[in-house]
Amino acid sequence: MKKILVPTDFSKEAENALKVASHIARKNNSEIYLLHLLEIPLTNVDAINANADVPEVMFFMKMAHRKFKEILASEFLEGLTVNEVVKPDVSFSSIAEIAKEQDIDLIVMGSHGSSGFEEVFIGSNAEKVVRSSHVPVLVIKNEHEDFSVEDIVFASDFKKDNKETYRQATEFAMSFGAQIHLLMVNTPGNFTTTTKAKERIDEFIKDYSFRNYTITVYNDDSVEKGILNFAKDIDADLIGISTHGRQGIAHFFNGSISEDLVNHAKRPVITFKI
């Protein structure tokens, strides 16, 4: 985990995400790429592309650079390598593309938490980042003075198409020395015996050398409730879930899991692309 991308609009939520990114960067000797997308009208963006000197655009560019310098002076970034990335853009759907360009390993984003992805600090576009990103996306709800991860819930139906996400989760866990709690939620409409569930999980993880894990089969009214309640029961530091890309979190597991999981979770959530 050498490169961490943090999109920012210089809000409190963005600062919370940057603080978390700084903790991760120190643990992994990583660089931070602080990204600010300038919301500039299309006509002005075209002008920039044509190398024209647009006063309004230049003003916003200078303001962004000034705010970046103020952030660099923050004590929590002392000693870290922070790269400034300023892009004139009218949407945030290009964050995943920028992550590819910069060979990013992890995206860390802030969220208001009250309305989840519909009210994430950069408008409603964080959901687009989760859906389009090929690297893990860590969504931060609150301020963390010391972001330590000891217990990670990895919830899955443990079918073969989720194996790549588990590999990513184990790499993230190892970077923190954390334990993964493998969770399969039983619901009234989709019930599996404990014996069969554990057999499926054992088969799912048998090819991996990661051994710092527990296995839990949890009964609840819905998958979302099961994940949230189990995470609360063990006081987990982080919830890990899978996303099918363009279909988003709404097509997680065998059936469907709503974005309420992210909306209602009070703890950080990290998504992994299937």
C-alpha atoms as a printed R data frame, in Angstrom:
    type eleno elety resid chain resno       x       y       z
1   ATOM     1    CA   MET     A     1   0.000   0.000   0.000
2   ATOM     2    CA   LYS     A     2   2.338   2.686  -1.285
3   ATOM     3    CA   LYS     A     3  -0.053   5.300  -2.687
4   ATOM     4    CA   ILE     A     4  -3.201   6.637  -0.999
5   ATOM     5    CA   LEU     A     5  -5.610   8.980  -2.797
6   ATOM     6    CA   VAL     A     6  -7.694  11.403  -0.715
7   ATOM     7    CA   PRO     A     7 -10.278  13.502  -2.599
8   ATOM     8    CA   THR     A     8 -10.982  16.763  -0.791
9   ATOM     9    CA   ASP     A     9 -13.206  19.801  -0.902
10  ATOM    10    CA   PHE     A    10 -11.359  21.133   2.178
11  ATOM    11    CA   SER     A    11 -14.358  20.351   4.410
12  ATOM    12    CA   LYS     A    12 -14.298  18.831   7.906
13  ATOM    13    CA   GLU     A    13 -15.338  15.462   6.472
14  ATOM    14    CA   ALA     A    14 -12.451  15.595   4.022
15  ATOM    15    CA   GLU     A    15 -10.077  16.452   6.863
16  ATOM    16    CA   ASN     A    16 -11.318  13.420   8.811
17  ATOM    17    CA   ALA     A    17 -10.481  11.233   5.825
18  ATOM    18    CA   LEU     A    18  -7.064  12.839   5.446
19  ATOM    19    CA   LYS     A    19  -6.253  12.216   9.110
20  ATOM    20    CA   VAL     A    20  -7.087   8.534   8.665
21  ATOM    21    CA   ALA     A    21  -4.993   8.424   5.504
22  ATOM    22    CA   SER     A    22  -2.082   9.919   7.433
23  ATOM    23    CA   HIS     A    23  -2.270   7.112  10.024
24  ATOM    24    CA   ILE     A    24  -2.324   4.480   7.283
25  ATOM    25    CA   ALA     A    25   0.539   6.197   5.459
26  ATOM    26    CA   ARG     A    26   2.731   6.155   8.578
27  ATOM    27    CA   LYS     A    27   2.099   2.458   9.172
28  ATOM    28    CA   ASN     A    28   2.878   1.536   5.576
29  ATOM    29    CA   ASN     A    29   5.440   4.173   4.570
30  ATOM    30    CA   SER     A    30   2.974   5.399   1.936
31  ATOM    31    CA   GLU     A    31   2.630   8.597  -0.056
32  ATOM    32    CA   ILE     A    32  -0.608  10.591   0.015
33  ATOM    33    CA   TYR     A    33  -2.102  12.102  -3.124
34  ATOM    34    CA   LEU     A    34  -4.435  14.908  -2.091
35  ATOM    35    CA   LEU     A    35  -6.900  15.471  -4.908
36  ATOM    36    CA   HIS     A    36  -9.046  18.555  -5.361
37  ATOM    37    CA   LEU     A    37 -11.379  18.688  -8.338
38  ATOM    38    CA   LEU     A    38 -12.330  22.227  -9.269
39  ATOM    39    CA   GLU     A    39 -16.015  22.562 -10.063
40  ATOM    40    CA   ILE     A    40 -15.625  24.855 -13.055
41  ATOM    41    CA   PRO     A    41 -18.216  25.462 -15.828
42  ATOM    42    CA   LEU     A    42 -17.597  23.448 -18.975
43  ATOM    43    CA   THR     A    43 -16.839  26.556 -21.020
44  ATOM    44    CA   ASN     A    44 -13.996  27.436 -18.679
45  ATOM    45    CA   VAL     A    45 -12.716  23.866 -18.660
46  ATOM    46    CA   ASP     A    46 -12.565  24.010 -22.463
47  ATOM    47    CA   ALA     A    47 -10.676  27.258 -22.155
48  ATOM    48    CA   ILE     A    48  -8.150  25.642 -19.834
49  ATOM    49    CA   ASN     A    49  -7.681  22.822 -22.312
50  ATOM    50    CA   ALA     A    50  -7.047  25.462 -24.953
51  ATOM    51    CA   ASN     A    51  -4.367  27.036 -22.715
52  ATOM    52    CA   ALA     A    52  -6.373  30.229 -22.376
53  ATOM    53    CA   ASP     A    53  -5.876  32.568 -19.444
54  ATOM    54    CA   VAL     A    54  -9.293  32.638 -17.754
55  ATOM    55    CA   PRO     A    55  -9.258  34.959 -14.695
56  ATOM    56    CA   GLU     A    56 -12.024  33.080 -12.829
57  ATOM    57    CA   VAL     A    57 -10.324  29.740 -13.391
58  ATOM    58    CA   MET     A    58  -6.943  31.081 -12.340
59  ATOM    59    CA   PHE     A    59  -8.526  32.481  -9.168
60  ATOM    60    CA   PHE     A    60  -9.941  29.081  -8.173
61  ATOM    61    CA   MET     A    61  -6.654  27.365  -9.014
62  ATOM    62    CA   LYS     A    62  -4.743  29.785  -6.779
63  ATOM    63    CA   MET     A    63  -7.254  29.332  -3.966
64  ATOM    64    CA   ALA     A    64  -6.872  25.572  -4.164
65  ATOM    65    CA   HIS     A    65  -3.068  25.851  -4.013
66  ATOM    66    CA   ARG     A    66  -3.349  28.195  -1.034
67  ATOM    67    CA   LYS     A    67  -5.606  25.808   0.859
68  ATOM    68    CA   PHE     A    68  -3.260  22.955  -0.004
69  ATOM    69    CA   LYS     A    69  -0.349  24.835   1.586
70  ATOM    70    CA   GLU     A    70  -2.443  25.404   4.712
71  ATOM    71    CA   ILE     A    71  -3.206  21.682   4.935
72  ATOM    72    CA   LEU     A    72   0.470  20.791   4.489
73  ATOM    73    CA   ALA     A    73   1.202  22.788   7.637
74  ATOM    74    CA   SER     A    74  -1.054  20.480   9.667
75  ATOM    75    CA   GLU     A    75   0.750  18.682  12.458
76  ATOM    76    CA   PHE     A    76  -0.791  15.310  11.568
77  ATOM    77    CA   LEU     A    77   0.944  15.422   8.143
78  ATOM    78    CA   GLU     A    78   4.388  16.208   9.501
79  ATOM    79    CA   GLY     A    79   7.060  14.006   7.960
80  ATOM    80    CA   LEU     A    80   4.735  12.514   5.327
81  ATOM    81    CA   THR     A    81   5.022  12.885   1.566
82  ATOM    82    CA   VAL     A    82   1.871  14.612   0.325
83  ATOM    83    CA   ASN     A    83   1.451  15.250  -3.391
84  ATOM    84    CA   GLU     A    84  -0.906  17.930  -4.655
85  ATOM    85    CA   VAL     A    85  -3.262  16.975  -7.466
86  ATOM    86    CA   VAL     A    86  -5.618  19.675  -8.740
87  ATOM    87    CA   LYS     A    87  -7.926  18.832 -11.626
88  ATOM    88    CA   PRO     A    88 -10.389  21.152 -13.355
89  ATOM    89    CA   ASP     A    89 -13.503  19.008 -13.622
90  ATOM    90    CA   VAL     A    90 -17.260  19.340 -13.276
91  ATOM    91    CA   SER     A    91 -17.854  15.881 -11.842
92  ATOM    92    CA   PHE     A    92 -16.165  13.443  -9.509
93  ATOM    93    CA   SER     A    93 -16.709  10.368 -11.643
94  ATOM    94    CA   SER     A    94 -13.110  10.738 -12.840
95  ATOM    95    CA   ILE     A    95 -11.645   9.937  -9.407
96  ATOM    96    CA   ALA     A    96 -11.347   6.256 -10.275
97  ATOM    97    CA   GLU     A    97  -9.601   7.185 -13.540
98  ATOM    98    CA   ILE     A    98  -7.154   9.425 -11.671
99  ATOM    99    CA   ALA     A    99  -6.508   6.553  -9.255
100 ATOM   100    CA   LYS     A   100  -5.542   4.414 -12.240
101 ATOM   101    CA   GLU     A   101  -3.305   7.136 -13.687
102 ATOM   102    CA   GLN     A   102  -1.446   7.536 -10.390
103 ATOM   103    CA   ASP     A   103  -1.319   3.773  -9.683
104 ATOM   104    CA   ILE     A   104  -3.200   4.294  -6.400
105 ATOM   105    CA   ASP     A   105  -3.574   1.412  -3.926
106 ATOM   106    CA   LEU     A   106  -6.318   2.847  -1.699
107 ATOM   107    CA   ILE     A   107  -8.868   5.669  -1.856
108 ATOM   108    CA   VAL     A   108  -9.923   7.263   1.450
109 ATOM   109    CA   MET     A   109 -13.067   9.427   1.415
110 ATOM   110    CA   GLY     A   110 -15.071  11.299   4.016
111 ATOM   111    CA   SER     A   111 -18.826  11.038   4.542
112 ATOM   112    CA   HIS     A   112 -21.387  13.054   6.476
113 ATOM   113    CA   GLY     A   113 -22.789   9.778   7.730
114 ATOM   114    CA   SER     A   114 -26.377  10.968   8.166
115 ATOM   115    CA   SER     A   115 -27.532  10.175   4.657
116 ATOM   116    CA   GLY     A   116 -24.714   8.007   3.444
117 ATOM   117    CA   PHE     A   117 -23.688   8.023  -0.163
118 ATOM   118    CA   GLU     A   118 -26.491  10.403  -1.121
119 ATOM   119    CA   GLU     A   119 -24.895  13.146   0.981
120 ATOM   120    CA   VAL     A   120 -21.202  12.295   0.892
121 ATOM   121    CA   PHE     A   121 -18.966  15.326   1.246
122 ATOM   122    CA   ILE     A   122 -18.421  15.615  -2.495
123 ATOM   123    CA   GLY     A   123 -22.087  15.677  -3.380
124 ATOM   124    CA   SER     A   124 -23.557  12.316  -4.413
125 ATOM   125    CA   ASN     A   125 -20.515  11.228  -6.386
126 ATOM   126    CA   ALA     A   126 -18.741   9.075  -3.797
127 ATOM   127    CA   GLU     A   127 -21.089   6.260  -4.748
128 ATOM   128    CA   LYS     A   128 -19.799   6.550  -8.310
129 ATOM   129    CA   VAL     A   129 -16.257   6.213  -7.001
130 ATOM   130    CA   VAL     A   130 -17.147   3.025  -5.129
131 ATOM   131    CA   ARG     A   131 -18.847   1.575  -8.192
132 ATOM   132    CA   SER     A   132 -16.066   2.423 -10.630
133 ATOM   133    CA   SER     A   133 -12.967   1.993  -8.478
134 ATOM   134    CA   HIS     A   134 -10.788  -1.054  -8.985
135 ATOM   135    CA   VAL     A   135  -8.949  -0.379  -5.725
136 ATOM   136    CA   PRO     A   136 -10.416  -0.496  -2.207
137 ATOM   137    CA   VAL     A   137 -12.370   2.567  -1.080
138 ATOM   138    CA   LEU     A   138 -12.368   3.398   2.628
139 ATOM   139    CA   VAL     A   139 -15.320   5.567   3.716
140 ATOM   140    CA   ILE     A   140 -14.786   7.523   6.940
141 ATOM   141    CA   LYS     A   141 -17.737   8.867   8.943
142 ATOM   142    CA   ASN     A   142 -16.121  10.472  11.983
143 ATOM   143    CA   GLU     A   143 -12.884  11.974  13.217
144 ATOM   144    CA   HIS     A   144 -10.277   9.454  14.373
145 ATOM   145    CA   GLU     A   145  -7.448  10.812  16.496
146 ATOM   146    CA   ASP     A   146  -5.735   7.435  16.267
147 ATOM   147    CA   PHE     A   147  -6.930   5.169  13.463
148 ATOM   148    CA   SER     A   148  -6.054   1.684  14.637
149 ATOM   149    CA   VAL     A   149  -7.618  -1.464  13.202
150 ATOM   150    CA   GLU     A   150  -7.643  -4.635  15.274
151 ATOM   151    CA   ASP     A   151 -10.929  -6.256  14.236
152 ATOM   152    CA   ILE     A   152 -12.341  -6.295  10.695
153 ATOM   153    CA   VAL     A   153 -15.710  -7.808   9.787
154 ATOM   154    CA   PHE     A   154 -15.556  -9.386   6.334
155 ATOM   155    CA   ALA     A   155 -19.135 -10.201   5.377
156 ATOM   156    CA   SER     A   156 -19.779 -12.389   2.362
157 ATOM   157    CA   ASP     A   157 -21.832 -15.210   0.911
158 ATOM   158    CA   PHE     A   158 -18.441 -16.903   0.360
159 ATOM   159    CA   LYS     A   159 -18.997 -17.784  -3.255
160 ATOM   160    CA   LYS     A   160 -16.104 -18.033  -5.671
161 ATOM   161    CA   ASP     A   161 -16.585 -14.637  -7.336
162 ATOM   162    CA   ASN     A   162 -15.787 -12.955  -4.001
163 ATOM   163    CA   LYS     A   163 -12.347 -14.513  -3.611
164 ATOM   164    CA   GLU     A   164 -10.496 -11.531  -5.074
165 ATOM   165    CA   THR     A   165 -12.106  -9.246  -2.501
166 ATOM   166    CA   TYR     A   166 -10.983 -11.539   0.303
167 ATOM   167    CA   ARG     A   167  -7.406 -11.386  -0.953
168 ATOM   168    CA   GLN     A   168  -7.576  -7.588  -0.823
169 ATOM   169    CA   ALA     A   169  -9.084  -7.729   2.663
170 ATOM   170    CA   THR     A   170  -6.294  -9.980   3.985
171 ATOM   171    CA   GLU     A   171  -3.648  -7.626   2.586
172 ATOM   172    CA   PHE     A   172  -5.321  -4.686   4.310
173 ATOM   173    CA   ALA     A   173  -5.615  -6.648   7.570
174 ATOM   174    CA   MET     A   174  -1.949  -7.677   7.482
175 ATOM   175    CA   SER     A   175  -0.872  -4.053   7.073
176 ATOM   176    CA   PHE     A   176  -2.494  -3.367  10.468
177 ATOM   177    CA   GLY     A   177  -1.859  -6.725  12.104
178 ATOM   178    CA   ALA     A   178  -5.655  -7.028  12.377
179 ATOM   179    CA   GLN     A   179  -7.906 -10.032  12.816
180 ATOM   180    CA   ILE     A   180 -10.596 -10.743  10.207
181 ATOM   181    CA   HIS     A   181 -13.995 -11.958  11.382
182 ATOM   182    CA   LEU     A   182 -15.511 -13.940   8.524
183 ATOM   183    CA   LEU     A   183 -19.264 -13.404   8.683
184 ATOM   184    CA   MET     A   184 -22.090 -15.196   6.904
185 ATOM   185    CA   VAL     A   185 -25.568 -13.913   7.732
186 ATOM   186    CA   ASN     A   186 -28.528 -16.267   7.756
187 ATOM   187    CA   THR     A   187 -31.939 -14.759   7.048
188 ATOM   188    CA   PRO     A   188 -35.422 -16.354   7.152
189 ATOM   189    CA   GLY     A   189 -35.643 -16.220   3.373
190 ATOM   190    CA   ASN     A   190 -32.152 -17.566   2.718
191 ATOM   191    CA   PHE     A   191 -31.257 -20.038   5.444
192 ATOM   192    CA   THR     A   192 -28.220 -22.331   5.500
193 ATOM   193    CA   THR     A   193 -27.330 -24.681   8.315
194 ATOM   194    CA   THR     A   194 -24.311 -23.762  10.405
195 ATOM   195    CA   THR     A   195 -22.511 -26.917   9.306
196 ATOM   196    CA   LYS     A   196 -22.981 -26.208   5.588
197 ATOM   197    CA   ALA     A   197 -22.126 -22.528   6.033
198 ATOM   198    CA   LYS     A   198 -18.851 -23.338   7.782
199 ATOM   199    CA   GLU     A   199 -18.004 -25.917   5.119
200 ATOM   200    CA   ARG     A   200 -18.515 -23.251   2.437
201 ATOM   201    CA   ILE     A   201 -16.332 -20.770   4.313
202 ATOM   202    CA   ASP     A   202 -13.583 -23.358   4.857
203 ATOM   203    CA   GLU     A   203 -13.609 -24.157   1.141
204 ATOM   204    CA   PHE     A   204 -13.521 -20.441   0.312
205 ATOM   205    CA   ILE     A   205 -10.396 -19.664   2.371
206 ATOM   206    CA   LYS     A   206  -8.437 -22.900   1.980
207 ATOM   207    CA   ASP     A   207  -6.056 -21.487  -0.650
208 ATOM   208    CA   TYR     A   208  -5.015 -18.521   1.488
209 ATOM   209    CA   SER     A   209  -2.189 -18.524   4.022
210 ATOM   210    CA   PHE     A   210  -3.859 -15.870   6.195
211 ATOM   211    CA   ARG     A   211  -4.728 -17.504   9.527
212 ATOM   212    CA   ASN     A   212  -5.694 -14.640  11.847
213 ATOM   213    CA   TYR     A   213  -9.444 -15.060  11.474
214 ATOM   214    CA   THR     A   214 -12.635 -16.214  13.158
215 ATOM   215    CA   ILE     A   215 -15.756 -17.716  11.546
216 ATOM   216    CA   THR     A   216 -19.287 -16.705  12.512
217 ATOM   217    CA   VAL     A   217 -22.681 -17.707  11.127
218 ATOM   218    CA   TYR     A   218 -25.144 -15.080  12.338
219 ATOM   219    CA   ASN     A   219 -28.950 -15.173  12.236
220 ATOM   220    CA   ASP     A   220 -30.904 -11.959  11.680
221 ATOM   221    CA   ASP     A   221 -33.901 -10.478   9.870
222 ATOM   222    CA   SER     A   222 -31.766  -9.188   6.981
223 ATOM   223    CA   VAL     A   223 -28.184  -9.286   5.788
224 ATOM   224    CA   GLU     A   224 -27.748  -5.574   6.514
225 ATOM   225    CA   LYS     A   225 -28.996  -5.900  10.085
226 ATOM   226    CA   GLY     A   226 -26.870  -8.988  10.633
227 ATOM   227    CA   ILE     A   227 -23.685  -7.230   9.556
228 ATOM   228    CA   LEU     A   228 -24.396  -4.125  11.620
229 ATOM   229    CA   ASN     A   229 -25.450  -6.061  14.709
230 ATOM   230    CA   PHE     A   230 -22.490  -8.437  14.578
231 ATOM   231    CA   ALA     A   231 -20.063  -5.540  14.079
232 ATOM   232    CA   LYS     A   232 -21.621  -3.876  17.120
233 ATOM   233    CA   ASP     A   233 -21.445  -7.103  19.158
234 ATOM   234    CA   ILE     A   234 -17.688  -7.434  18.697
235 ATOM   235    CA   ASP     A   235 -17.056  -3.674  18.579
236 ATOM   236    CA   ALA     A   236 -15.377  -4.007  15.187
237 ATOM   237    CA   ASP     A   237 -13.114  -1.234  13.948
238 ATOM   238    CA   LEU     A   238 -14.068  -1.712  10.305
239 ATOM   239    CA   ILE     A   239 -16.652  -3.395   8.079
240 ATOM   240    CA   GLY     A   240 -15.498  -4.856   4.760
241 ATOM   241    CA   ILE     A   241 -17.976  -5.447   1.946
242 ATOM   242    CA   SER     A   242 -17.817  -6.331  -1.745
243 ATOM   243    CA   THR     A   243 -19.161  -4.410  -4.708
244 ATOM   244    CA   HIS     A   244 -19.869  -5.605  -8.225
245 ATOM   245    CA   GLY     A   245 -18.677  -2.385  -9.821
246 ATOM   246    CA   ARG     A   246 -21.320  -0.698 -11.952
247 ATOM   247    CA   GLN     A   247 -24.074  -2.558 -10.110
248 ATOM   248    CA   GLY     A   248 -22.798  -1.138  -6.867
249 ATOM   249    CA   ILE     A   249 -23.465  -2.298  -3.355
250 ATOM   250    CA   ALA     A   250 -27.103  -2.953  -4.198
251 ATOM   251    CA   HIS     A   251 -26.022  -6.259  -5.786
252 ATOM   252    CA   PHE     A   252 -23.817  -7.488  -2.991
253 ATOM   253    CA   PHE     A   253 -24.077 -11.184  -2.059
254 ATOM   254    CA   ASN     A   254 -26.324 -13.628  -3.872
255 ATOM   255    CA   GLY     A   255 -29.316 -11.361  -3.822
256 ATOM   256    CA   SER     A   256 -29.365  -7.678  -2.985
257 ATOM   257    CA   ILE     A   257 -28.027  -5.524  -0.171
258 ATOM   258    CA   SER     A   258 -29.056  -1.885  -0.029
259 ATOM   259    CA   GLU     A   259 -26.818   1.089   0.479
260 ATOM   260    CA   ASP     A   260 -28.388   1.370   3.935
261 ATOM   261    CA   LEU     A   261 -25.476  -0.745   5.157
262 ATOM   262    CA   VAL     A   262 -23.079   2.109   4.465
263 ATOM   263    CA   ASN     A   263 -25.613   4.774   5.350
264 ATOM   264    CA   HIS     A   264 -26.333   3.347   8.791
265 ATOM   265    CA   ALA     A   265 -22.909   2.074   9.790
266 ATOM   266    CA   LYS     A   266 -21.368   4.310  12.432
267 ATOM   267    CA   ARG     A   267 -17.969   2.726  11.938
268 ATOM   268    CA   PRO     A   268 -15.714   2.966   8.857
269 ATOM   269    CA   VAL     A   269 -16.580   0.826   5.824
270 ATOM   270    CA   ILE     A   270 -14.155  -0.412   3.192
271 ATOM   271    CA   THR     A   271 -15.348  -1.696  -0.171
272 ATOM   272    CA   PHE     A   272 -13.557  -4.189  -2.378
273 ATOM   273    CA   LYS     A   273 -14.219  -4.645  -6.097
274 ATOM   274    CA   ILE     A   274 -15.267  -8.124  -7.236
